[in-house]
Amino acid sequence: MIVKQNHIWIILPAFFLVFCAGRACPVSAAEEAVPELPKFYLNGAPAILTVQDLSGLGTRPLRLLVERNNRAHKDAVMQVYALGAREGDELAAALALPGPGIRATVYKILHEEGGARYLSMPLSVYVDETREAVYREKVGPFKEEFFIIVFEKTDSPDEKNINAHYFEERVRNLKIASYKTNFMLSSLRIKMKDFGGEKAGEFFERDAQLLFDRLIQPRRIFLVRIWKAGK
């Protein structure tokens, strides 16, 4: 039985799982340094992230995904946070990289005021030395935004999972058409449309848990919800 859900948080995991492929090689955080929570700034001032509450029924699919994969890695490899921002704010996220051989990727889900949702990949960088990658944007009109910040251990700049290759082929901005879960709210499928390529405009569906199964040696995945703050 398929049940449609209205809560945006249940769809987050699948957005960036859809195209992920590579080898599944989880490494314990105890084996080496892991990335810290990115530091966010609003208009140049440090912004404090809060832990996103996942206790409700609508967040059950995401909560189960987080718990399942953290348990499998014996580590808090996936973490969920929230931050309030206003339209016109200058937003920056400083992604501290703990060492060489790390690819940092930012996926963005824009939930427009009119209801449409779009998925893009505004940043994906590989570093061969310890440094910091910074993502910046000026917040435009929005209902909600979601950032999925993925840190993967790779052997070279050319080693990328298939989702990074997919978005790098051209500037892609996928439209999220719908999402579904089962009666137990434990599985998830996403229906999307790509406006580029040979099959432009065609809808396709993907299942969720491919995230951890196909990422390349994930070190941390931070899900950050940007909610619309009052004036």
N, C-alpha and C positions, 0 to 999 in steps of 0.2 A: 504494500500500500504506500502511495506517495502522498505526502502532506506538504502543501505550500506554506511557507513561513514568511512573515513580514519583517522580522527583526534583522537589521543589516548585519549584526555581528555573526550570525550563523553562516554568512556567505564568505567571510574574509579568507579562511584557509584555502578554499578552492581557487580563488582568483589567481594566485601565483603558483598553484600546484599544476595547473592545467598543462603548462608547457614544460615543466621541469623534467629533465631526464639526465642520467649520468650514472655514476656508480654509487651505490649506497655503502658508505664506509664510515660509519659513526666512530668517533674517537672520543674517549672520555676527557672531560675538562681537566681532570687531574694530570693528564699527560703533558699539557702545555698551557700557556696563557690563553685566555679566551677574551673576546671583545667585551668591553663594558657597555652599559646602556649609553647610547648616544646622548650628548648634551644638546639640548634644544635652546634656541634663543628667539625671542620676539622683539623686534625693533632694537636689536643689539643688547638687550638685557637677558640674563639667564632666566629660563622658564622652568618651572618645577613640574615634572610629570607625576601623575598619580596612578596607582595600580587600578586597572579597569576591573570592575566587579563583573564576575561571570557566574554569579549564583542563580540567576533567573532561568526560567524555562526556555526563553528565547535564545539564550546564550549556551544552551546545553551542547550543541554540536561542536562549538569552538572549545568549550571547557573539556570535553572528552578528548578532542584532538590534542590539546595541550598536555593533559594528564597522561595520555597514552604514550606520547613521544618522549615526554620528560622521564617517564618511568622506564622506557626502553633504553634511554641514554644514561639513566641513573644520574641525571643532572637537570637543572632548570634551563635547558637549551632553548625553550620557547617561552617568551614572556610577553605580557599584554599590558599596555599602559594607555593613558588618555591625557589630553592637553586641550585647554580652551584657547581659542584664537578668534580674532575679528577680521572681517574683510578689510583689506588694505595693509594688514600687518606684514612686516618683513620677517619671514620665518627662515631659520637656519638650523640645520642639524649637523653637528660635528661628530663624525664617525671615527672614533679612535681605533687604530689598528694595532694589535698587540705584537705583531712581528711580521716577518716576510712571508710571502706566499699566501696572502689572503685576498680574496675577492669580496668586495662589498657592493651589494646591489640594493637599490631602492625601487620598490614597486609602489605605485600610487593609484588609489581608487578615489575618484572624485564623484561624490553624490551631489548632483546639481540641485538647485532650489526647485526646479521643475520636476524632479523625480528621476531623471536619467542618471545612469551610472556608467563610468568609463574607467578602463584599466590601462595604465601605461607604465613604462620603465624609464624614468627620467635620469637614472644614474646607475652605472655599473663600472667599477674600476678595480684594477688589480695593482697591488703594490709589492715590490720586492725589497722594501725596507720599511722600518717602523716609521709611520707618519700618520697624518690625519686627512681624511677625505671629508669634504663639506658639501652638503646639499643646501641650496638656497632657492627660495621662491617668494614672490609677493602673493599673498593670499587673495584670491579673487572671490567672486560671488559663489557661495557654496551652502549646502545644507550640512554635510559632513565630509571630512576627508579621512582617508586611511592610508597609513604608510606601513608597508611590510619591508623591514630592513633585514637583509639576509647576509650573513658572513659565512663564507665557505673557504676551506683550506684547499688550495689547488697547487699543482706542480709548476705551472707556467701561465703566462698571460693568455695563451691560446686555449687553455683548458677551461671550457665553459659548459654549463648545462644547457640543454636545448632551448630553454625559455629565453636565456640571454641572447643566444644566436637568433632566435625568432624575432625578438624586438629590435635587434641591431640590423636586421636585413633592411628595414625601413622604419620610419617613425610610425609606430603603431599606436592606435588609440581604440582599444576594443570596447564595444558597447555590451554591457551586461543586460541580457534580455530577461532572464528569470533564473530562479534557483529553487531546488526541491530538496526535501529530506524525507526520510522514512517515518513511520509511525512512532518509533522510539527516539527520534531526533538524534540518531547516531551516525547517519550517513548523509552525504550531500552530493548533489549534481548541479552543475552550472551550465546554463545555456547562454552562449555568446555569439557575437557577430564581428567578423573582421572586415574592414573596408578596403583592404589591399590584397594584392596577390591574385592568383588565377581563380580562386573561389571567392572573390570579393562579394560580400553581401550575404553569404550563406551562413545559416546558423549551425552551430555544433555544440555538443555537450561533452563534459568531462567529469569524472569522479574526483573526489578530493584527496584521499590519503596518499596520493602519489608524491606529496611534498617530501616526506622523510624517506620514502622508499627510493627516491631518485635524485635528491640533492647530492652535490659533491661534498662529502665530509663537512657537514654543517657544524659551525661552532656556536653561533647564536642566531636566533630569529626573533626580532622585536616587532610586535604589532602595536602600532601607535594610532589611536583614534584622535582626530582633531575635531572637537565639537565646537559649535558656534556660540561664542561667548556674547553676553549682552553688552550694550553700549555703556 
